[in-house]
């Protein structure tokens, strides 16, 4: 949890220096944080922090909830749906190919989780 928050705070503090259209733009700041922001629209500077949080939440669910339990699958499904909804609303990527790839990845995660949940809930002999 510390790394996504630290990166968010660093980006938040420098967000006006990251936007090339801002009068406070500093190329050196953009270069320093490019590994976090280069693929995203300027006003979506925070999105990589959300991606990190998404991955962290999915990992925490695996580590701290009973392995393979329906509750684990349901929470992961819910988190994936919420994140996909946020992604759809924000449309953060510069390139269409990145947007499509990310959407397909989230859909694949959702399908895997749903299949796992349905398998767990299958009560047929």
ABEGO torsion letter per residue (X at the ends): XAAAAAAAAAAAAAAAAABAABAABBAAAAAAAAAAAAABBAAAAAAAAAAAAAAAAAAAAAAABBBGBAAAAAAAAAAAAAAAAAAAAAGABABAAAAAAAAAAAAAAAAAAAAAAAAAABABX
